Amino acid sequence: MAFIRKKQQEQQLQLYSKERFSLLLLNLEEYYFEQHRANHILHKGSHHERPRNNSVAISTKNLVS
């Protein structure tokens, strides 16, 4: 049982390490609400297909991309 639990913990650590770190600096009285991610695929279906990844952070005073 302990071996299975250790393996699950290692898998979770691998998932967390693949996430990108982001530091969002806010003003003193500003609050962070949420962050959204989107993928846009250019030239879908052709051999020049390119995915573009973007994210947007929403706070009380700013919209940061």
N, C-alpha and C positions, 0 to 999 in steps of 0.2 A: 504493500500500500504506500509506503514512504517513497519507493522508487517511482511509482506512478505520479505522486504529488510533485516530486522534484522535477520530473519531465514536463509536467504541465506548467510549472513555474518558469522553466527554461524557455518554453514556447512563448509564454506571455512576455518575457523579457526581450525575446527576439522581435516580437511585434512592436513593442514600445520603442526599441532602438531604431526601427525603420521610420518612425514618425519624425517630421521635421520640426526643429525647435524654432520658435518665433518669440521675439521680445517686443511687446507693444508698450511704448511709453505713453502714459496718459497724463493730462494736467491734473492738478490737485483735486478739483471737484468734478472730475469726469469719470463716468462709469462705463465699463466694458459690458456689452450685451451679448453678442454672439459672433461667430465666424462661420462663413459659408465657403465651400469649395466647389469649383465647377471645372469640367473638362470639355474642351471644344476641339473637335477633330476636323482638321482642314483636309480637303480633297479625299473624302471618305471613299474607300473602295479602289483607289488608284495606287500605283506603286510609290507615289509621292505623299502618301498619307502621313500626316504629322499631328500628334496630339499636343494641345496647349493647355497647361494647367494653370489655374489662377485661384486666388482666394480673396475674400472681402471680409474685413473686420468692421463691425458696427458698434459704435459707442455713442454716448449722449451728444457729443459735439462734432465728431469726425466720422468720416467714412474712409477707411484705409484699404488700398488694394496692393 
